[in-house]
Amino acid sequence: MRCSRVALLLASFAVGGVLPGSAANVAAQSAEPMPPPLGRERPLTCRGGPGLVFDTLAADGARAQLSLVFTASAGPAGLEGQGLEPGQCGWVERPFGEREPRRIHLSIAASDTTPQRSMLDGDIYWGFLAYPTDSGYINAAGYRHWHASSPPAPSTPPAAVAGAAPSRRSLPLPFDVRYLPLFALGLGAIISIPGVVLMGRWSGWRRLAERYPDRNSGRGTSVRSGKLVMNKSLYKMGVRFTMDEQYLHVAMSLLARLGHRPLSVPWSDVAAARDEWPWFPFKGEPMVRLTFAAHPDIRILVRMAVGRRIAEASGGRLRIAGLHDTVAAGS
């Protein structure tokens, strides 16, 4: 009985001696930074210097698989590597844990010479999106590198953006700024095309084109109208009049052909008379009014000089009513 009590007493001392040490070990392990879960990408920054060692694992022409061995920083590296000494790497937002690997595997272009320069230049920095693996290395899913003389624009680490709007400087543009003029032209075309089509309906051009289809054979004399009024619509780009022996051809520029099909009016259906510009600031300026027999309600106003040219090229088939010096054929 006494022996059993002694054995029990010794066992209690042994237990009492082991437990404090075990508690210390647990406390030490809990103080060590927890590594990110496997497969979860986190930002990691490295600074060039003699402490970095690059080795080639494999190469297949355009790409090379590299291994980067480094010294871990004592504290967080920071997004731009402000917490690093030359040759060190570190997680952006926390220190490295004791059991985390000090080796990164990455894939780069075979022609990229930055790894060789990084081992000598402490002003070259690397930024990775990386995650630990269970194979003893950290896998880099993406990377960038820069020189201290031209650091990247400030941005916010992924862990800090939850619930906060990113700064304007960190928002990437959805297009290449070199193509901004092309985007502007495309946007202008998208906005203007419906307006051009509707203008052809409001002005009466569409009705004229249905009655007088295009019969232009490419012959005759052409003249640009400059500004032109059709009903209550102003065509600032003007139109092109072409006169041959049978027809007066009227056509818009290629950019405005939607809703404005070219039309050809027989000279027998064309009438011209003196008129005036209807709106300020040119109200009262002498103009020539053209009307076509199929739709006499549609009034077309052209400048006096253009009206004279049309009458001259008609070969006497068109006279301008109300004009003292009426242009006649052969005059």
C-alpha positions as CSV (number, residue, x, y, z in Angstrom):
1,M,0.0,0.0,0.0
2,R,2.8,2.4,0.9
3,C,4.6,1.7,-2.4
4,S,1.5,2.5,-4.4
5,R,1.2,5.8,-2.6
6,V,4.8,6.7,-3.3
7,A,4.4,5.8,-7.0
8,L,1.3,8.0,-7.1
9,L,3.2,10.9,-5.5
10,L,6.1,10.6,-7.9
11,A,3.7,10.6,-10.8
12,S,2.0,13.8,-9.6
13,F,5.4,15.5,-9.3
14,A,6.3,14.4,-12.8
15,V,3.0,15.7,-14.2
16,G,3.5,19.0,-12.4
17,G,6.9,19.3,-13.9
18,V,5.9,18.6,-17.4
19,L,2.8,20.8,-17.7
20,P,4.5,24.2,-17.2
21,G,7.0,23.4,-20.0
22,S,4.2,22.3,-22.3
23,A,2.3,25.5,-21.6
24,A,5.4,27.6,-22.5
25,N,5.8,25.7,-25.8
26,V,2.1,26.3,-26.7
27,A,2.5,30.0,-25.9
28,A,5.6,30.2,-28.1
29,Q,3.8,28.5,-31.0
30,S,0.8,30.8,-30.8
31,A,3.1,33.9,-30.9
32,E,4.4,32.8,-34.3
33,P,2.6,34.4,-37.3
34,M,0.1,32.1,-38.9
35,P,1.0,31.4,-42.5
36,P,-1.7,32.1,-45.1
37,P,-3.8,29.0,-46.1
38,L,-2.5,26.9,-48.9
39,G,-3.5,28.2,-52.3
40,R,-4.6,31.6,-51.1
41,E,-2.7,34.4,-52.9
42,R,-1.2,37.2,-50.8
43,P,1.1,40.1,-51.8
44,L,4.8,39.5,-51.2
45,T,7.6,42.0,-51.9
46,C,11.4,41.4,-52.5
47,R,14.3,43.8,-52.7
48,G,17.3,43.1,-54.9
49,G,20.7,42.5,-53.5
50,P,23.3,39.8,-52.8
51,G,20.9,37.9,-50.6
52,L,18.8,36.9,-53.6
53,V,19.7,33.8,-55.5
54,F,18.0,32.9,-58.7
55,D,18.3,29.4,-60.2
56,T,16.8,28.1,-63.5
57,L,14.5,25.1,-62.9
58,A,13.4,24.6,-66.5
59,A,13.2,26.5,-69.8
60,D,11.1,25.9,-72.9
61,G,12.0,28.6,-75.3
62,A,9.9,31.7,-74.6
63,R,9.4,31.0,-70.8
64,A,11.7,30.1,-68.0
65,Q,10.8,28.5,-64.6
66,L,13.0,30.0,-61.9
67,S,13.6,29.4,-58.2
68,L,14.3,32.4,-56.0
69,V,16.0,31.9,-52.6
70,F,15.9,34.8,-50.2
71,T,16.4,36.0,-46.6
72,A,13.1,36.8,-44.8
73,S,12.6,40.3,-43.4
74,A,12.1,40.8,-39.7
75,G,8.8,42.7,-40.2
76,P,6.2,43.4,-42.9
77,A,7.7,44.4,-46.2
78,G,5.2,47.0,-47.2
79,L,3.6,47.3,-50.7
80,E,6.6,49.1,-52.1
81,G,9.3,47.3,-50.1
82,Q,9.9,50.1,-47.6
83,G,10.4,47.6,-44.8
84,L,13.1,45.6,-46.6
85,E,16.9,45.5,-46.6
86,P,18.8,44.5,-49.8
87,G,18.4,40.8,-50.5
88,Q,15.3,40.4,-48.4
89,C,11.7,39.3,-49.1
90,G,8.6,39.7,-46.9
91,W,4.8,39.5,-46.8
92,V,3.4,42.9,-47.4
93,E,1.2,43.0,-44.3
94,R,3.0,40.7,-41.7
95,P,6.4,39.1,-40.9
96,F,7.4,35.7,-42.1
97,G,6.8,32.7,-39.8
98,E,9.6,30.5,-38.7
99,R,8.3,27.4,-40.6
100,E,7.4,29.2,-43.8
101,P,9.6,28.4,-46.9
102,R,12.2,30.9,-48.1
103,R,12.0,29.9,-51.7
104,I,9.8,31.2,-54.5
105,H,9.0,29.5,-57.8
106,L,8.0,31.8,-60.7
107,S,7.7,31.8,-64.4
108,I,9.1,34.7,-66.5
109,A,10.0,35.5,-70.1
110,A,13.2,33.8,-71.1
111,S,14.5,37.2,-72.4
112,D,14.0,39.0,-69.1
113,T,17.3,39.9,-67.6
114,T,15.9,41.5,-64.4
115,P,16.8,38.4,-62.2
116,Q,20.5,38.8,-63.0
117,R,20.4,42.5,-62.3
118,S,18.4,42.0,-59.1
119,M,21.2,40.0,-57.5
120,L,23.5,43.1,-57.8
121,D,21.2,46.1,-57.6
122,G,19.4,46.8,-54.3
123,D,17.2,49.4,-56.0
124,I,15.3,46.8,-58.0
125,Y,12.1,45.5,-56.3
126,W,9.8,42.6,-57.1
127,G,6.1,42.3,-56.2
128,F,4.4,38.9,-56.2
129,L,0.9,37.5,-55.7
130,A,2.0,34.3,-54.0
131,Y,0.9,31.5,-51.8
132,P,2.7,28.7,-49.8
133,T,2.5,25.2,-51.0
134,D,3.0,21.9,-49.1
135,S,6.1,21.2,-51.3
136,G,8.5,23.5,-49.5
137,Y,8.3,26.6,-51.6
138,I,6.1,29.6,-52.3
139,N,4.4,29.7,-55.7
140,A,4.2,33.1,-57.5
141,A,0.9,33.3,-59.4
142,G,1.8,36.8,-60.8
143,Y,4.6,39.3,-60.5
144,R,5.9,42.8,-61.4
145,H,9.2,44.5,-60.9
146,W,10.3,48.1,-60.8
147,H,13.2,50.3,-59.9
148,A,13.3,52.6,-56.9
149,S,13.7,55.6,-59.2
150,S,10.3,54.9,-60.8
151,P,8.1,53.2,-58.1
152,P,4.6,52.1,-59.1
153,A,1.5,54.1,-58.2
154,P,0.4,53.8,-54.6
155,S,-2.2,51.0,-54.1
156,T,-3.9,49.2,-51.1
157,P,-3.0,45.7,-50.1
158,P,-5.9,43.2,-50.6
159,A,-6.4,42.6,-46.9
160,A,-7.2,46.3,-46.4
161,V,-9.6,47.0,-49.2
162,A,-12.6,45.2,-47.6
163,G,-15.3,47.8,-46.9
164,A,-13.2,50.7,-48.3
165,A,-13.4,52.2,-51.8
166,P,-10.0,52.1,-53.6
167,S,-8.4,55.4,-54.5
168,R,-8.7,56.8,-58.0
169,R,-5.0,56.4,-58.7
170,S,-5.3,52.6,-58.1
171,L,-8.2,52.1,-60.5
172,P,-7.0,50.7,-63.8
173,L,-8.4,52.2,-67.0
174,P,-10.6,49.8,-69.0
175,F,-8.8,50.7,-72.2
176,D,-5.4,51.7,-73.6
177,V,-5.2,55.5,-73.5
178,R,-3.4,55.4,-76.9
179,Y,-6.7,54.4,-78.5
180,L,-8.7,57.2,-76.8
181,P,-9.1,59.2,-80.1
182,L,-10.5,56.0,-81.8
183,F,-12.9,55.5,-78.8
184,A,-14.0,59.2,-79.2
185,L,-14.7,58.7,-82.9
186,G,-16.6,55.5,-82.3
187,L,-18.7,57.1,-79.6
188,G,-19.4,60.1,-81.8
189,A,-20.6,57.8,-84.6
190,I,-22.9,55.9,-82.3
191,I,-24.5,59.1,-81.0
192,S,-24.7,60.9,-84.4
193,I,-26.0,58.0,-86.6
194,P,-29.6,58.0,-85.1
195,G,-29.7,61.8,-85.5
196,V,-28.7,61.7,-89.1
197,V,-31.3,59.0,-89.9
198,L,-34.1,61.1,-88.1
199,M,-33.0,64.2,-89.9
200,G,-33.6,62.6,-93.3
201,R,-37.1,61.9,-92.2
202,W,-37.8,65.3,-90.7
203,S,-36.4,67.3,-93.6
204,G,-38.4,65.4,-96.3
205,W,-35.2,63.9,-97.9
206,R,-36.6,60.4,-97.5
207,R,-39.8,61.2,-99.3
208,L,-37.8,62.8,-102.2
209,A,-35.5,59.7,-102.4
210,E,-38.5,57.4,-102.7
211,R,-39.9,59.4,-105.6
212,Y,-36.7,60.2,-107.4
213,P,-34.3,57.2,-107.2
214,D,-30.6,57.6,-107.9
215,R,-29.7,57.6,-111.7
216,N,-26.3,59.2,-111.5
217,S,-24.0,57.8,-114.1
218,G,-21.0,59.8,-113.0
219,R,-21.2,62.4,-115.8
220,G,-21.9,66.1,-115.5
221,T,-20.7,69.1,-113.5
222,S,-20.6,69.0,-109.7
223,V,-20.8,71.7,-107.1
224,R,-20.8,71.7,-103.3
225,S,-23.6,73.6,-101.7
226,G,-22.1,74.7,-98.4
227,K,-24.8,75.2,-95.8
228,L,-28.2,74.2,-97.0
229,V,-31.7,74.4,-95.6
230,M,-34.3,71.7,-96.4
231,N,-37.7,72.6,-94.8
232,K,-36.7,73.5,-91.2
233,S,-33.5,71.3,-91.2
234,L,-30.1,72.9,-91.5
235,Y,-27.4,70.8,-93.3
236,K,-24.1,72.4,-92.2
237,M,-22.0,70.0,-94.2
238,G,-23.9,70.7,-97.3
239,V,-24.7,68.4,-100.2
240,R,-23.2,67.8,-103.7
241,F,-25.2,68.8,-106.8
242,T,-24.3,67.1,-110.1
243,M,-25.9,68.4,-113.3
244,D,-26.0,66.4,-116.6
245,E,-28.3,66.6,-119.6
246,Q,-31.3,64.9,-118.0
247,Y,-31.1,65.1,-114.2
248,L,-30.2,67.2,-111.2
249,H,-28.5,64.7,-108.9
250,V,-28.4,65.5,-105.2
251,A,-26.2,63.4,-102.8
252,M,-24.9,63.7,-99.2
253,S,-21.4,62.7,-98.2
254,L,-20.7,59.0,-97.4
255,L,-20.7,59.7,-93.7
256,A,-24.3,60.9,-93.9
257,R,-25.8,58.4,-96.4
258,L,-27.9,56.7,-93.7
259,G,-31.4,58.2,-94.1
260,H,-30.2,60.2,-97.1
261,R,-30.1,58.1,-100.3
262,P,-28.9,59.9,-103.4
263,L,-31.7,61.2,-105.6
264,S,-31.9,62.2,-109.3
265,V,-34.6,64.7,-110.3
266,P,-35.5,65.3,-114.0
267,W,-35.0,68.9,-115.1
268,S,-38.7,69.1,-116.0
269,D,-39.6,68.6,-112.2
270,V,-37.1,71.2,-110.9
271,A,-38.2,74.8,-110.2
272,A,-36.1,77.7,-108.9
273,A,-37.0,81.0,-107.4
274,R,-35.4,83.8,-105.4
275,D,-35.8,83.5,-101.6
276,E,-34.1,84.6,-98.4
277,W,-32.2,82.9,-95.5
278,P,-34.8,82.4,-92.8
279,W,-32.8,82.6,-89.6
280,F,-30.4,84.9,-87.7
281,P,-27.6,85.8,-88.0
282,F,-27.9,85.6,-91.8
283,K,-31.7,86.4,-92.0
284,G,-32.5,88.2,-95.2
285,E,-29.5,87.0,-97.2
286,P,-30.4,86.3,-100.8
287,M,-30.9,82.6,-101.5
288,V,-32.2,80.4,-104.3
289,R,-35.2,78.1,-103.5
290,L,-35.4,74.8,-105.2
291,T,-38.6,72.7,-105.3
292,F,-39.4,69.4,-107.0
293,A,-42.8,68.7,-108.7
294,A,-43.5,65.4,-106.7
295,H,-43.3,67.3,-103.4
296,P,-43.5,71.0,-103.9
297,D,-44.0,71.5,-100.1
298,I,-40.4,70.6,-99.5
299,R,-38.3,73.8,-99.8
300,I,-34.5,73.6,-100.4
301,L,-32.5,76.8,-99.9
302,V,-29.0,77.2,-101.4
303,R,-26.8,80.2,-101.6
304,M,-27.2,82.5,-104.5
305,A,-23.8,81.6,-106.1
306,V,-24.7,77.9,-105.9
307,G,-28.1,78.5,-107.5
308,R,-26.5,80.4,-110.4
309,R,-24.1,77.5,-111.0
310,I,-26.9,75.0,-111.1
311,A,-28.9,77.1,-113.5
312,E,-25.8,77.7,-115.8
313,A,-25.1,73.9,-115.8
314,S,-28.7,73.0,-116.7
315,G,-28.2,74.1,-120.3
316,G,-31.1,76.4,-120.2
317,R,-33.5,73.9,-118.6
318,L,-33.7,75.9,-115.4
319,R,-34.4,79.6,-114.8
320,I,-34.4,81.4,-111.4
321,A,-37.7,83.2,-111.0
322,G,-37.7,86.6,-109.4
323,L,-34.1,87.3,-110.3
324,H,-33.5,90.3,-112.6
325,D,-30.4,88.9,-114.3
326,T,-32.1,85.5,-114.9
327,V,-29.5,83.0,-116.2
328,A,-30.5,81.6,-119.5
329,A,-29.0,78.9,-121.6
330,G,-26.0,80.0,-123.5
331,S,-25.9,83.4,-121.8
